[in-house]
Amino acid sequence: MGMGRTFAYMRISTEEERKKQKYTRQEFAIARWEKEHEIEIPDRKVYKDDKSGKSFDRPQWKELESDLQPGDTIVMKDITRFSREYEKGFQKYMELLDKNINLVFIDNPTISTDYIRTMIAMAEKQDNRIARKSLEDTIELLILVELDRAEQERLTLSKRTRDGLAASPNKSGRKPGQVDKLTPELREDIIRYLHDRSITQTALIKKHKICRNTLCKYIEMVKTEQNGY
């Protein structure tokens, strides 16, 4: 990365994400990255959009982009926060790369600009325009592959959730589509538990008045969400 300023960018869009996850997983991922790199990103440099990722017509993104200077860095959890549409994503990626803006995708390190710039430097050493063009094609392919992988993971997670709900309501007396006791507050507490083991299961059991088996079931459910889209 360069010696400029560091920003964080987060994005959610679908109703499902708003209800279930908000920005929590992205916040935890960026907090871990800050700790690993001994960097603290102040709140005024954190931008959050609740908009589709199929275009860059997002209020907070546009504000962030207008504030960027050469050498600055944008940290995101994954490529889907940047763009969900690979052609527009590739064009914007190359535009920012040419402006010497660093992009860090925590879950997709092979398309973070530090890695890509190393590849470009190797191509430019050869002073070969064909090599440069081939490299740009490779970057575009990498972005496409990572976006496709993220979409497949999202679809798999959605199917698991639907299948789990369909299999369980008659056994527990829940209404179809209802997940008993897994309230937003419990979900947030489980996410904190997964990242801070000073929080105990016993404390969660007492706070939410549930049995250990139920808590363990929901811990596994949240883990699946954390590892998915």
Secondary structure, DSSP 8 states (H G I E B T S, - for coil): --SS-EEEEEEE-SHHHHHHTTTHHHHHHHHHHHHHHT----GGGEEEEES-SSSS--HHHHHHHHH--TT-EEEESSHHHH-SSHHHHHHHHHHHHHTT-EEEETT-GGGSHHHHHHHHHHHHHTT-HHHHHHHHHHHHHHHHHHHHHHHHHHHHHHHHHHHHHHHSHHHHT--TT--TT--HHHHHHHHHHHH-TTS-HHHHHHHHT--HHHHHHHHHHHHHHHH--
